[in-house]
Amino acid sequence: DSDPKTVKWRTQPAPATLANFHVAVIGSGFTGVAMGIKLKEAGIPFTIIEKNPSVGGTWFENTYPGIGVDTANHFYSYSFNNNADWNHFFAKGPDILAYIRRNAELAALSEHTRFNEEVTQSVWDEQAMLWRIDTVTKDGKHDQIAANVLVTATGQLNQPQYPTIPGLEDFQEPVFHTARWDHSVGYAGKRVGMIGTGASGMQVGPAIAPVVENLTIFQRSPHWAMHNPLYFETVSDGKKWVLKNIPFYTKWFRFQLFWSSSDTFHHNLKVDPNWPDQKHSLNAENAKVRDQLVAHIASEVDNDPELIRKATPEYPPYGKRMLRDNHWYRMLTRPNVDLVTEHIDHIEKGAVITKDGVRHELDILVLATGFQARRMLSPMHVVGRGGISIRDQWGEDNPRAHLGITVPNFPNFFVTYGPNTNLAHGGSAVFHSECQVRYIMLAIRELIEGDQASAEVRAEPFEAYQQKVDDAISKMAWAHPGMSSWYKNSKGRVTQNSPWRLVDYRNLTAEFDPAEYIFTKKASA
Ligand code: N01
């Protein structure tokens, strides 16, 4: 397990030492809350800065119809509060938000959190060896916070990507992004258009199709979606009882979810250089998965050849994120659903016009067009040692960090869910975030116990790690030539995904190696 149980002090610091130390955490989603809980347990003063009025992060912001997780919840939960009470194996958004809130309340994190306040800029003050963090509240009040350590817990997927389709601004009827769902707009009985068929679109479609007059789905490319019988199941009272009362079973249940993720990863994602049909699959196992997925599509669309053709991707399974079929394919057979694969030409008042000249009249347009993932940490400005900004260092879209966490020239700066840490092969993002929280806690312990003012990752381990990541990823499904997704940057480098099995990443981050860091003591006055 990643279990970041309280990192124990080797030498208990004096109360005055702790009182003089401060950690700033940006964001209170799953990771920010875990970070807060662990800092609190260790007695380290901290402030969480949260732009929203609530904890929850992505689970607070995404409220679209059908929202839910597609990782099994008994694994997609904190190892230190595994919650035997999940009602579903794959919970819906409100249940997950309630779980994060409960954890935050248990640790009374609201006492440490500045809600409705957004970080605009963080600058490393080389004299004081502190981060100076500029914030602005929703009502425009500016402030500055000083902290020894800065942890970003802003996630990779918080800035909506709006498509640049000519005429979008002329639509004039309600138009909104899935991550900014406008609940004041009723969709029942309306002609709804939806652009995008990724994880968000695939959940919205089946949730609204039964009540809208017509749903027109504009698909640029199809995504693979896997059937999982547990997806729709509720957890029986008996199972809940066992999970609550038989800890050994609970551990085993979580472990087998962990293990099956690692297993999938192994067999399906690596390119076999001798595999003949690399356009459609990567290896024998991957080809088998492809056949199963196609058979599933065919059976769900009643063998309609037109729908099979439109809904079946060319690229190998796992090239883009593997989705869960939440009755998406069955939905495509509804008489009030149209899957449009002709590309969009432009948008006019109340209509989307496709390249074939067809005018699709709509009352509402939903943009399920994803996020600006690759511009990591944007729109914040982060300025490190020597005045270098993170954008100067990373360029527009080439984020790199040691273990996905630390960056040369940025002392005492820790990124969670950072470069190359996204789990695109199954497995729980919460597991990864706990690995990162644990690593950061170990680093903070090193700073405090060693009476060090700063720690900055050395160039050599940083570069060696990047090389390892790039080498491993070049053999994976996402690097597949011709594959476009939010995993790759504009130069085709996979910047978002982790190439490691869960257990590998856990082992990589289990210890903090001080030899990989340059430590600096504060100059005495
Ligand atoms: O975004 P996406 P998402 N014209 O980028 C299309 C997590 N997540 O919000 O594939 C026309 O995957 C684009 O087309 P194409 C999860 O990690 C998890 O759905 O590029 N179409 C694609 O179909 C996920 O991977 C959950 O050809 C345009 C879609 O929009 C990540 O969030 C739920 C277009 C964008 O898909 C992002 O998922 C939701 C244009 N100009 C999200 N621009 C669960 O756990 C984009 N598209 C269940």
Boltz pocket constraint, residues with backbone or C-beta under 6 A from the ligand:
constraints:
  - pocket:
      binder: B
      contacts: [[A, 68], [A, 69], [A, 70], [A, 71], [A, 157], [A, 163], [A, 164], [A, 165], [A, 195], [A, 196], [A, 197], [A, 198], [A, 199], [A, 200], [A, 201], [A, 203], [A, 218], [A, 219], [A, 220], [A, 221], [A, 222], [A, 321], [A, 344], [A, 368], [A, 369], [A, 370], [A, 371], [A, 484], [A, 485], [A, 486]]
      max_distance: 6.0
